[in-house]
Amino acid sequence: MRLLIVEDNQHLAGSLAKLFRDKGYAVDCALGGEDADAALHTQPYDLVILDLGLPDMDGLEVLRRLRRRKSRVPVLVLTARDSIQKRVDGLNTGADDYLGKPFALAELEARAGALIRRGIGGESPVLRHGRLTLDTVGRIARLDGAALDLPRRELCLLELLLLRCGQVVGKHTLQEKLFGFDDEAGLNAIELYMHRLRKKLEPAGIHVRTIRGLGYLLENP
């Protein structure tokens, strides 16, 4: 899963990025509206966390342009603006949820997770595949109830495969979802993470097939 955090406070942006990276997400940050608009033009995201009070382009304008392009990516608005009208404006412009500053990180994380699940068409926070479960809130995978030792990128890779179980997932799609703009990683890194993940899943009879020239397929249980 890949997130865009749009926040002009560099310290807050860094703290939020660390929060979600530690949970296994790929995260990009934009400190202004122009940079955010450019990123949203070129990169598909699973969630946008958007501050409204930006220095160069108002957050509402970023949101307005995004929705004009018919993008359906979930948007969680953050703002210190506490008037009812500003909240109404954000929701009417196309925001999916609203969180006023200051906020608790636990609430932000919960709201973000709910929007991501809604965006991919899932309501339950737990993904299941035979003897395997993945708690997308707690960010932990279990096999027969026992926790699997999965580093964050292997965990994210597993999540992407589970969400598309029975479908071929291309390497370039995985690269877009696993790595942010600041990450230096190519397709060879995908193969390395896939190799490690397979070694942990195959003893339980869970197989990820390589479809030559196309990508990877997690077989239905």
FINU-671666 format. One record per residue (C-alpha): residue in one letter; z, y, x. Coordinates in nm, 3 decimals, always signed. Each point is the difference from the previous one (the first is absolute). Example, Ala and Ser with C-alpha at 12.3 -4.5 7.8 and 13.67 -1.06 7.14 Angstrom:
2
 vexpa       w       v       u
     A  +0.780  -0.450  +1.230
     S  -0.066  +0.344  +0.137
//
This chain:
221
 vexpa       w       v       u
     M  +0.000  +0.000  +0.000
     R  -0.092  +0.346  +0.127
     L  +0.173  +0.325  -0.096
     L  -0.078  +0.368  +0.052
     I  +0.297  +0.235  +0.029
     V  -0.088  +0.366  -0.055
     E  +0.295  +0.216  +0.108
     D  +0.004  +0.323  +0.204
     N  +0.354  -0.058  +0.126
     Q  -0.075  -0.200  +0.313
     H  +0.352  -0.141  +0.029
     L  +0.002  -0.122  -0.360
     A  -0.352  -0.139  +0.032
     G  +0.104  -0.194  +0.311
     S  +0.311  -0.136  -0.171
     L  -0.198  -0.118  -0.303
     A  -0.267  -0.154  +0.220
     K  +0.263  -0.196  +0.193
     L  +0.162  -0.117  -0.325
     F  -0.323  -0.153  -0.127
     R  -0.126  -0.126  +0.336
     D  +0.326  -0.188  +0.044
     K  -0.076  -0.167  -0.334
     G  -0.337  -0.119  +0.127
     Y  -0.233  +0.267  -0.138
     A  -0.274  +0.179  +0.191
     V  +0.067  +0.373  -0.029
     D  -0.204  +0.314  +0.065
     C  +0.149  +0.350  -0.011
     A  -0.164  +0.331  -0.088
     L  +0.193  +0.323  +0.057
     G  -0.229  +0.215  -0.215
     G  -0.223  -0.013  -0.304
     E  -0.328  +0.027  +0.191
     D  +0.085  -0.299  +0.220
     A  +0.113  -0.195  -0.305
     D  -0.321  +0.074  -0.187
     A  -0.205  -0.110  +0.300
     A  +0.196  -0.325  +0.036
     L  -0.037  -0.077  -0.371
     H  -0.375  +0.052  +0.030
     T  -0.035  -0.267  +0.268
     Q  +0.278  -0.256  -0.041
     P  +0.109  -0.212  -0.298
     Y  +0.377  -0.003  -0.050
     D  +0.238  -0.203  -0.213
     L  +0.233  +0.298  -0.056
     V  +0.013  +0.373  +0.071
     I  +0.336  +0.175  +0.035
     L  -0.087  +0.367  -0.052
     D  +0.206  +0.314  +0.051
     L  -0.116  +0.291  -0.217
     G  +0.114  +0.285  +0.225
     L  -0.262  -0.022  +0.276
     P  -0.100  +0.293  +0.226
     D  -0.380  -0.005  -0.010
     M  -0.094  -0.170  -0.328
     D  +0.240  -0.044  -0.290
     G  +0.095  -0.359  -0.072
     L  -0.123  +0.037  -0.358
     E  -0.346  +0.088  +0.135
     V  +0.003  -0.308  +0.223
     L  +0.087  -0.207  -0.305
     R  -0.259  +0.175  -0.215
     R  -0.278  -0.072  +0.252
     L  +0.112  -0.361  +0.033
     R  -0.023  -0.058  -0.375
     R  -0.335  +0.179  -0.024
     R  -0.134  -0.266  +0.237
     K  +0.114  -0.260  -0.257
     S  +0.253  -0.149  +0.240
     R  +0.269  -0.205  -0.173
     V  +0.236  -0.029  +0.298
     P  +0.361  +0.043  -0.117
     V  +0.151  +0.337  +0.094
     L  +0.372  +0.069  +0.028
     V  +0.071  +0.374  +0.006
     L  +0.289  +0.140  +0.205
     T  +0.102  +0.361  -0.039
     A  +0.288  +0.242  +0.016
     R  -0.149  +0.181  -0.297
     D  +0.249  -0.068  -0.274
     S  -0.157  +0.167  -0.302
     I  -0.105  -0.215  -0.292
     Q  -0.342  +0.166  +0.000
     K  -0.072  -0.104  +0.359
     R  +0.086  -0.359  -0.084
     V  -0.223  +0.014  -0.305
     D  -0.284  +0.150  +0.207
     G  +0.026  -0.280  +0.255
     L  -0.004  -0.275  -0.260
     N  -0.284  +0.163  -0.195
     T  -0.204  +0.032  +0.319
     G  +0.023  -0.376  +0.056
     A  +0.327  -0.083  +0.172
     D  +0.144  -0.340  -0.087
     D  +0.363  +0.081  +0.074
     Y  +0.216  +0.293  +0.104
     L  +0.304  +0.025  +0.229
     G  +0.181  +0.327  +0.066
     K  +0.149  +0.096  +0.334
     P  +0.257  -0.085  +0.121
     F  -0.036  -0.369  -0.081
     A  +0.154  -0.331  +0.104
     L  -0.220  -0.210  +0.226
     A  +0.088  -0.312  -0.198
     E  -0.135  +0.159  -0.319
     L  -0.318  +0.113  +0.176
     E  -0.055  -0.350  +0.136
     A  +0.055  -0.157  -0.343
     R  -0.235  +0.242  -0.176
     A  -0.265  -0.046  +0.269
     G  +0.018  -0.379  -0.029
     A  -0.030  +0.015  -0.378
     L  -0.310  +0.221  +0.022
     I  -0.164  -0.227  +0.257
     R  +0.062  -0.307  -0.218
     R  -0.136  +0.181  -0.303
     G  -0.307  +0.109  +0.197
     I  -0.087  -0.357  +0.094
     G  +0.064  -0.129  -0.349
     G  +0.329  -0.178  +0.067
     E  +0.328  +0.059  -0.177
     S  +0.228  -0.252  +0.171
     P  +0.131  +0.096  +0.345
     V  -0.010  -0.369  +0.104
     L  -0.329  -0.166  +0.094
     R  -0.008  -0.381  -0.022
     H  -0.226  -0.259  +0.157
     G  +0.123  -0.357  -0.038
     R  +0.315  -0.035  +0.211
     L  -0.043  +0.351  +0.141
     T  +0.137  +0.325  -0.144
     L  -0.030  +0.358  +0.122
     D  +0.243  +0.263  -0.119
     T  -0.203  +0.322  +0.022
     V  +0.311  +0.215  -0.051
     G  +0.232  -0.171  +0.247
     R  -0.302  -0.062  +0.229
     I  +0.092  -0.362  +0.072
     A  -0.196  -0.323  -0.030
     R  +0.169  -0.331  -0.078
     L  -0.118  -0.359  +0.022
     D  +0.200  -0.241  -0.214
     G  +0.263  +0.274  -0.018
     A  +0.034  +0.039  +0.376
     A  -0.099  +0.334  +0.153
     L  -0.311  +0.003  +0.220
     D  +0.010  +0.196  +0.324
     L  -0.300  +0.226  -0.049
     P  -0.050  +0.324  +0.197
     R  -0.108  +0.292  -0.217
     R  -0.375  -0.034  +0.051
     E  +0.004  -0.375  -0.068
     L  +0.202  +0.075  -0.313
     C  -0.252  +0.261  -0.113
     L  -0.287  -0.238  +0.075
     L  +0.165  -0.269  -0.211
     E  +0.049  +0.248  -0.284
     L  -0.367  +0.098  +0.005
     L  -0.109  -0.365  -0.009
     L  +0.240  -0.084  -0.283
     L  -0.121  +0.294  -0.208
     R  -0.356  -0.130  +0.040
     C  +0.073  -0.372  -0.016
     G  -0.322  -0.195  -0.062
     Q  -0.214  +0.294  +0.117
     V  -0.161  +0.065  +0.335
     V  +0.157  +0.297  +0.180
     G  -0.220  +0.161  +0.266
     K  +0.126  +0.080  +0.349
     H  -0.088  +0.367  -0.037
     T  +0.202  +0.017  -0.322
     L  +0.299  -0.151  +0.179
     Q  -0.044  +0.244  +0.287
     E  +0.002  +0.297  -0.240
     K  +0.315  -0.124  -0.172
     L  +0.198  -0.106  +0.306
     F  -0.058  +0.290  +0.239
     G  +0.034  +0.377  -0.025
     F  -0.207  +0.265  +0.177
     D  +0.239  +0.004  +0.296
     D  -0.008  -0.377  +0.054
     E  -0.229  -0.136  +0.268
     A  -0.102  -0.339  -0.135
     G  -0.331  -0.172  -0.051
     L  -0.122  -0.309  -0.177
     N  +0.135  -0.219  +0.281
     A  +0.351  +0.105  -0.100
     I  -0.067  -0.127  -0.353
     E  -0.093  -0.339  +0.142
     L  +0.320  -0.008  +0.207
     Y  +0.225  +0.082  -0.298
     M  -0.187  -0.253  -0.214
     H  +0.047  -0.271  +0.264
     R  +0.375  +0.063  +0.011
     L  +0.032  +0.007  -0.377
     R  -0.193  -0.324  -0.042
     K  +0.233  -0.182  +0.242
     K  +0.293  +0.091  -0.225
     L  -0.170  -0.084  -0.331
     E  -0.204  -0.313  +0.067
     P  +0.298  -0.239  +0.046
     A  +0.078  +0.078  -0.365
     G  -0.353  -0.085  -0.109
     I  -0.105  +0.364  -0.045
     H  -0.348  +0.052  +0.144
     V  -0.196  +0.313  +0.083
     R  -0.368  -0.082  +0.051
     T  -0.236  +0.199  +0.219
     I  -0.321  +0.074  -0.188
     R  -0.246  +0.061  +0.281
     G  -0.151  +0.344  -0.008
     L  +0.207  +0.108  -0.300
     G  +0.374  -0.023  +0.062
     Y  +0.297  -0.210  -0.107
     L  +0.089  -0.194  -0.314
     L  +0.351  -0.104  -0.105
     E  -0.060  -0.314  -0.201
     N  +0.160  -0.033  -0.343
     P  +0.309  -0.223  +0.001
//
